[in-house]
Amino acid sequence: MKKPKLLIVEDDEDIQLSMKWALAQDYEIFLAGNREQALELFQREEPPLVTLDLGLPPHPNSNVEGFRTLSELLAENLFAKIVIITGQEDKENAIKAIGQGASDFFCKPVVMSEVKLVLQRTLNVFQLEQENRELQERASQKAHDDLLGTSPQIQDVFATIDRVSTTEVPVLIMGESGTGKELIAKSIHRRSIRKDGPFIAINCAAIPENLLESELFGHEKGSFTGAHMQRKGRIESAHKGTLFLDEIGEIPPSLQVKLLRFLQEHTIERVGGRKEVAVDVRILAATNQDLHKAIEENRFREDLFYRLAVVAIAVPPLRERLGDTALLATIFLNRYAAEQKKKITGFTPQGMQAIEGYAWPGNVRELENRIKRAVIMARKTKITPEDLQLGTDKVSFQGVRLREARENLEREMILQALAKTRNNLSKAADELGISRPTLYELMEKLGIERS
């Protein structure tokens, strides 16, 4: 069996050699006498274990260089285990180092039996954590296709998917933009008895109202200008399969009546046609709107809602999925680093802190896009907040006048609202609590283009 690697960072050659000879039977040993050597060996060999003396040259009587080394090693690999070597009189700094990411410490004079015990225990923790990360990733990917996560909140969604997949009932998937509603619909389809049939998706908000009826129900030749031939609609194309109606809340009232009739009778009439066509299809729908509010405002039919929401799945936003943000960020980083053939090994502590501290208004889609961009743009082996474009407000506003700071904040909030609502200006204005004309004025003033 291959020995685990151990990097010993120690400027005292006698201690270096005694540790090397005592531990060489159990570990592949690498020796460094200063911070530069330690960082070079750490980057090249990627050892899971490091012992680090805080008193390093050029200031061996101070702990400044030791703490700097600790920070740079953890910036290279946040999951590595670093054990501090300290004198009896310097335990406070050893405890401080643990607070900054070190795993354990032992005191000089070095007692090899204690060192071996501490290192073995620390290695066991490293191996268990590594296995757990790998198992989480494999389990997430295998269990529900491209749906990822281990939080209780998303596990409840996975459990609901498993229960409804074997049924034929309509399902309404509710959640903010970017939470993975279409992925959930595809997962239900792949587990259903219709898995060998087509999966047809249509975004009801992306098609002009005057064309949506023809897209859904099809049309007969000559039914309107430009209808040169008979054409099947999306409903008919999904025969023996699944139809996914994304942004169902955007369907106009006139089409809501026609869709309700189809759900009741399982037949359609093409635009311009008089013949009823029987269609065997399962309906899945999704929305980022509050349909109960839409019903109260007479924008959505209550009877259609209950036809679609025989089972309702509420998808939690990323900010409410405890622990999933770091896991997803790591998975996306590994995926895109391999795709781009770049040697990026992880995030700096500050990078991961920025990821976990950000609200992610665009949810998983925004996280994935930012990680992909960061991998492409990164110049080092670790992703920083700057690579992610997630700098802190304190840094962003240094040296900036009040007016500029206010404009920067307004611009960021508008861009986030537009990302969350997929550039739907009316929804973005509601999200920001302003009128649509006010949003237009602000976008023009701040140089934000309408897309």
C-alpha positions in Angstrom: 0.0 0.0 0.0 1.3 3.5 -0.9 2.4 5.5 2.1 0.6 8.8 2.8 2.7 11.9 2.2 3.9 14.1 5.2 5.5 17.5 4.8 7.7 18.5 7.8 8.2 22.3 8.0 11.0 22.8 10.5 14.2 24.9 10.4 16.0 22.9 13.1 17.9 20.2 11.2 18.2 17.9 14.2 14.4 17.9 14.7 13.9 17.4 11.0 16.1 14.4 10.8 14.8 12.8 14.0 11.2 13.1 12.8 12.1 11.8 9.4 13.8 8.7 10.7 11.0 8.1 13.3 8.2 8.5 10.8 9.7 7.2 7.5 8.3 3.7 8.0 4.7 5.0 8.0 4.9 8.1 5.7 6.6 9.4 2.6 8.5 12.3 4.1 9.2 15.7 2.6 11.4 18.3 4.4 11.2 22.1 4.2 13.2 24.6 6.3 11.3 27.8 5.3 8.0 29.1 3.9 9.1 29.2 0.3 10.3 25.6 0.3 7.2 24.5 2.2 4.9 26.1 -0.4 6.8 24.7 -3.3 6.7 21.1 -1.9 3.1 21.5 -0.9 2.0 22.6 -4.4 4.0 19.8 -6.1 3.4 16.8 -3.8 -0.1 17.7 -2.4 0.5 16.0 1.0 -2.6 15.5 3.2 -0.5 16.0 6.4 1.8 18.8 7.4 3.7 19.5 10.6 4.5 23.2 10.9 6.9 25.0 13.3 5.6 28.5 13.9 9.2 29.9 14.4 10.6 30.0 10.8 13.4 32.1 9.2 13.9 34.9 8.6 12.3 35.5 12.0 12.8 32.3 13.9 12.1 34.0 17.3 8.7 35.3 16.0 5.6 33.4 14.9 4.8 35.8 12.0 6.4 33.6 9.3 4.7 30.5 10.7 1.3 32.1 10.6 1.9 33.3 7.1 2.9 29.8 6.0 -0.2 28.4 7.6 -2.4 30.8 5.7 -0.7 30.2 2.3 -0.8 26.4 2.8 -4.6 26.5 3.6 -5.1 28.8 0.6 -3.7 26.0 -1.6 -5.7 23.2 0.0 -8.4 24.0 2.6 -8.8 20.3 3.3 -5.2 19.5 4.2 -4.4 18.8 7.9 -1.7 21.0 9.4 -0.4 20.1 12.9 1.5 22.9 14.7 4.8 22.4 16.6 5.2 24.8 19.4 7.1 25.4 22.6 5.5 24.9 26.0 5.5 28.7 26.6 3.7 29.3 23.3 0.5 27.3 23.6 -1.6 30.4 23.1 -0.3 30.9 19.6 -0.9 27.2 18.8 -4.5 27.6 19.9 -4.8 30.7 17.8 -3.4 28.7 14.8 -6.2 26.1 15.3 -8.7 29.0 15.2 -7.2 29.9 11.8 -7.5 26.4 10.3 -4.8 24.2 11.9 -5.9 20.7 13.0 -3.9 20.1 16.2 -0.7 20.9 17.9 2.1 19.2 20.0 4.8 20.8 22.2 8.6 20.7 22.1 10.6 18.7 23.1 9.1 16.4 20.5 8.0 13.0 21.9 7.7 10.7 19.0 5.1 8.4 20.5 2.8 11.4 20.9 3.6 12.7 17.4 2.7 9.4 15.9 -0.6 9.3 17.7 -1.5 12.8 16.7 -0.6 12.3 13.1 -2.4 9.0 12.8 -5.6 10.5 14.4 -5.3 13.5 12.1 -4.8 11.3 9.0 -7.9 9.3 9.9 -10.0 12.5 10.1 -8.6 13.6 6.7 -9.5 10.2 5.1 -13.0 10.2 6.5 -13.7 13.7 5.4 -12.4 12.9 1.9 -14.5 9.8 1.6 -17.5 11.7 2.9 -17.1 14.4 0.2 -16.7 11.8 -2.5 -19.7 9.8 -1.3 -21.8 12.9 -1.1 -20.9 13.9 -4.7 -21.5 10.4 -6.1 -24.7 9.9 -4.2 -26.1 13.2 -5.3 -25.2 12.7 -8.9 -26.4 9.1 -9.1 -29.6 9.5 -7.1 -31.2 12.3 -9.0 -29.3 12.9 -12.2 -27.9 16.5 -12.3 -29.8 17.5 -9.1 -27.1 17.9 -6.4 -27.3 18.4 -2.6 -27.3 16.7 0.7 -29.2 19.3 2.9 -32.4 18.2 4.6 -34.3 20.8 2.5 -33.2 19.3 -0.9 -33.5 15.7 0.4 -37.2 16.3 1.1 -37.5 17.3 -2.6 -35.7 14.2 -3.7 -38.0 12.1 -1.6 -41.1 13.7 -3.2 -39.6 13.1 -6.6 -39.3 9.4 -5.8 -42.9 9.1 -4.6 -44.5 11.0 -7.5 -42.4 9.5 -10.3 -44.3 6.2 -10.3 -47.7 8.0 -10.5 -49.5 9.7 -13.4 -50.7 12.8 -11.5 -49.9 16.3 -12.6 -47.2 18.0 -10.5 -46.6 21.7 -10.0 -43.0 22.7 -9.2 -42.7 26.0 -7.4 -39.5 27.9 -6.7 -37.3 30.9 -7.6 -35.5 31.2 -10.9 -32.4 29.1 -11.0 -33.4 26.5 -8.4 -33.6 23.7 -10.9 -37.3 23.3 -11.6 -36.7 21.8 -15.1 -34.1 19.4 -13.7 -36.8 18.2 -11.2 -39.3 17.7 -14.1 -36.7 15.7 -16.1 -35.9 13.6 -13.1 -39.6 12.8 -12.6 -39.9 11.9 -16.3 -36.8 9.6 -16.2 -38.2 7.6 -13.3 -41.7 7.3 -14.7 -43.3 4.6 -16.8 -43.2 7.2 -19.6 -39.4 7.4 -19.6 -39.1 5.9 -23.1 -41.5 8.5 -24.4 -40.7 12.1 -25.3 -40.0 14.9 -22.8 -41.3 18.1 -24.3 -40.6 21.4 -22.6 -42.1 24.8 -23.4 -41.4 28.1 -21.6 -44.7 29.9 -21.6 -43.1 33.3 -20.8 -40.7 33.1 -23.8 -43.3 32.8 -26.5 -45.5 35.8 -27.6 -49.1 35.5 -26.6 -50.4 35.5 -30.2 -48.1 32.5 -31.0 -48.5 30.5 -27.7 -51.8 28.9 -28.7 -50.4 27.5 -31.9 -47.2 26.3 -30.1 -49.2 24.4 -27.5 -52.1 23.1 -29.6 -50.8 23.1 -33.2 -52.7 24.5 -36.2 -54.3 23.4 -39.4 -53.2 24.6 -42.9 -54.6 28.0 -43.7 -55.8 28.7 -40.2 -54.0 32.0 -40.2 -51.6 34.0 -42.4 -48.4 32.0 -42.7 -49.9 28.7 -41.8 -48.9 26.9 -45.0 -49.2 23.4 -43.6 -50.6 21.4 -40.8 -48.4 21.5 -37.7 -48.6 19.5 -34.4 -48.3 21.5 -31.2 -46.1 20.7 -28.2 -49.0 18.9 -26.4 -49.5 16.5 -29.3 -45.7 16.1 -29.7 -45.6 14.8 -26.1 -48.0 11.9 -26.8 -47.1 8.9 -24.6 -44.6 11.1 -22.8 -44.4 14.2 -20.5 -45.2 17.8 -21.3 -43.3 20.3 -19.1 -45.0 23.8 -18.9 -42.4 26.2 -17.5 -43.6 29.6 -16.2 -47.2 28.4 -16.2 -48.2 31.6 -14.5 -47.6 33.5 -17.7 -50.3 31.7 -19.7 -53.1 34.2 -20.7 -56.6 33.7 -19.4 -58.0 32.6 -22.8 -55.5 29.8 -23.1 -56.0 28.8 -19.4 -59.6 27.8 -20.4 -58.4 25.7 -23.3 -55.6 24.0 -21.2 -58.1 23.2 -18.4 -60.4 21.6 -21.0 -57.5 19.4 -22.2 -56.6 18.4 -18.6 -60.2 17.4 -18.1 -60.9 15.6 -21.4 -57.4 14.6 -22.7 -58.3 15.9 -26.1 -57.3 19.0 -28.1 -58.4 20.9 -31.1 -55.7 22.5 -33.3 -56.0 26.2 -34.2 -58.4 26.4 -37.1 -59.5 22.8 -36.7 -62.8 21.1 -35.8 -61.6 17.6 -35.2 -60.8 16.5 -31.6 -57.4 14.8 -31.2 -56.9 12.4 -28.3 -53.6 12.9 -26.6 -52.0 10.7 -23.8 -49.6 12.9 -22.0 -48.6 13.6 -18.4 -48.4 17.3 -17.4 -45.7 18.8 -15.2 -45.7 22.5 -14.7 -43.4 25.1 -13.0 -43.6 28.7 -11.8 -41.6 31.2 -9.9 -44.8 33.2 -9.2 -47.1 33.2 -6.2 -50.1 31.6 -8.0 -52.4 32.0 -4.9 -51.8 35.8 -5.2 -52.4 35.5 -9.0 -55.8 33.7 -8.3 -56.8 36.5 -5.9 -56.0 39.1 -8.6 -58.0 37.1 -11.2 -54.8 36.5 -13.3 -54.9 32.7 -12.9 -57.9 30.3 -12.7 -58.4 28.5 -9.4 -59.7 25.4 -11.1 -56.7 25.2 -13.3 -54.4 25.6 -10.3 -55.9 22.6 -8.6 -55.8 20.5 -11.8 -52.1 21.2 -12.1 -51.2 21.0 -8.4 -52.4 17.6 -7.5 -48.9 17.3 -6.0 -47.0 20.5 -5.4 -43.2 20.5 -4.9 -41.7 23.7 -3.3 -38.0 23.9 -4.3 -36.0 25.8 -1.6 -33.7 28.6 -2.7 -30.0 28.0 -2.4 -29.6 30.3 0.6 -32.0 28.0 2.6 -30.2 24.8 1.7 -27.9 24.3 4.7 -24.4 23.2 3.7 -25.2 22.7 0.0 -23.5 25.9 -1.3 -20.0 24.7 -0.4 -20.7 21.2 -1.8 -22.1 22.5 -5.0 -19.3 25.1 -5.4 -16.7 22.3 -5.1 -18.5 20.0 -7.5 -18.8 22.8 -10.1 -15.2 23.7 -9.6 -14.0 20.1 -10.2 -16.2 19.8 -13.2 -15.1 22.9 -15.0 -11.5 22.7 -14.0 -11.4 19.2 -15.7 -13.4 20.6 -18.7 -11.0 23.6 -19.1 -7.9 21.4 -18.3 -6.8 23.8 -15.6 -5.0 22.8 -12.4 -7.3 24.5 -9.9 -7.4 22.7 -6.6 -10.0 24.6 -4.6 -10.9 27.9 -3.1 -9.0 30.2 -0.8 -10.5 30.5 2.7 -11.7 34.0 1.7 -13.2 32.6 -1.5 -15.2 30.0 0.3 -16.2 32.5 2.9 -17.5 34.8 0.1 -19.4 32.0 -1.4 -21.1 31.0 1.8 -21.8 34.6 2.8 -23.5 35.6 -0.5 -27.3 35.4 -0.8 -27.3 33.9 -4.4 -30.4 35.6 -5.7 -29.9 33.6 -9.0 -29.6 30.4 -7.0 -27.8 27.3 -8.3 -27.7 28.7 -11.9 -25.9 31.8 -10.7 -23.5 29.8 -8.6 -22.6 27.5 -11.5 -22.1 30.4 -13.9 -19.9 32.3 -11.4 -17.8 29.2 -10.7 -17.4 28.4 -14.5 -16.3 32.0 -15.1 -13.9 32.0 -12.2 -12.3 28.8 -13.4 -11.8 30.3 -16.9 -10.4 33.6 -15.5 -8.3 32.4 -12.5 -4.6 32.8 -12.7 -3.7 30.8 -9.6 -4.5 27.3 -8.3 -7.1 28.7 -5.8 -10.3 30.6 -6.6 -10.5 34.0 -4.8 -13.4 36.4 -4.1 -12.0 38.5 -7.0 -12.2 35.5 -9.4 -15.8 35.1 -8.3 -16.6 38.8 -8.5 -17.8 38.6 -4.9 -15.7 41.3 -3.2 -16.9 42.8 0.1 -18.8 46.1 0.3 -15.9 47.4 2.5 -13.4 46.8 -0.3 -15.8 48.0 -3.0 -16.5 51.4 -1.4 -12.9 52.4 -0.3 -12.0 55.7 -1.8 -15.5 56.1 -3.3 -17.7 59.2 -2.8 -21.2 58.7 -1.3 -22.9 59.3 -4.7 -20.7 56.7 -6.4 -21.2 54.2 -3.6 -25.0 54.7 -3.8 -24.9 54.2 -7.6 -22.7 51.0 -7.2 -25.2 49.6 -4.7 -28.2 50.5 -6.9 -26.5 48.9 -9.9 -25.7 45.7 -8.0 -29.3 45.4 -6.7 -30.8 46.0 -10.1 -28.5 43.4 -11.8 -29.4 40.8 -9.1 -33.1 41.5 -9.5 -32.8 41.1 -13.3 -30.8 37.9 -12.9 -33.4 36.5 -10.5 -36.4 37.4 -12.7 -34.7 36.4 -16.0 -34.7 40.0 -17.2 -38.5 40.4 -16.7 -38.6 44.1 -16.0 -42.0 44.1 -14.3 -41.0 41.4 -11.9 -37.7 43.0 -11.3 -39.4 46.3 -10.4 -41.7 44.4 -8.0 -38.7 42.7 -6.5 -37.0 46.1 -5.9 -40.2 47.7 -4.6 -40.3 50.4 -7.3 -42.4 51.2 -10.3 -41.5 50.0 -13.8 -40.9 53.6 -15.1 -38.6 54.2 -12.1 -36.7 51.1 -13.0 -36.3 52.3 -16.6 -34.9 55.6 -15.4 -32.4 54.0 -13.1 -31.2 51.5 -15.7 -30.7 54.4 -18.2 -28.9 56.5 -15.6 -26.6 53.6 -14.5 -25.9 52.4 -18.1 -27.7 49.1 -17.7 -28.9 47.8 -21.1 -32.3 46.3 -21.5 -32.0 42.7 -22.8 
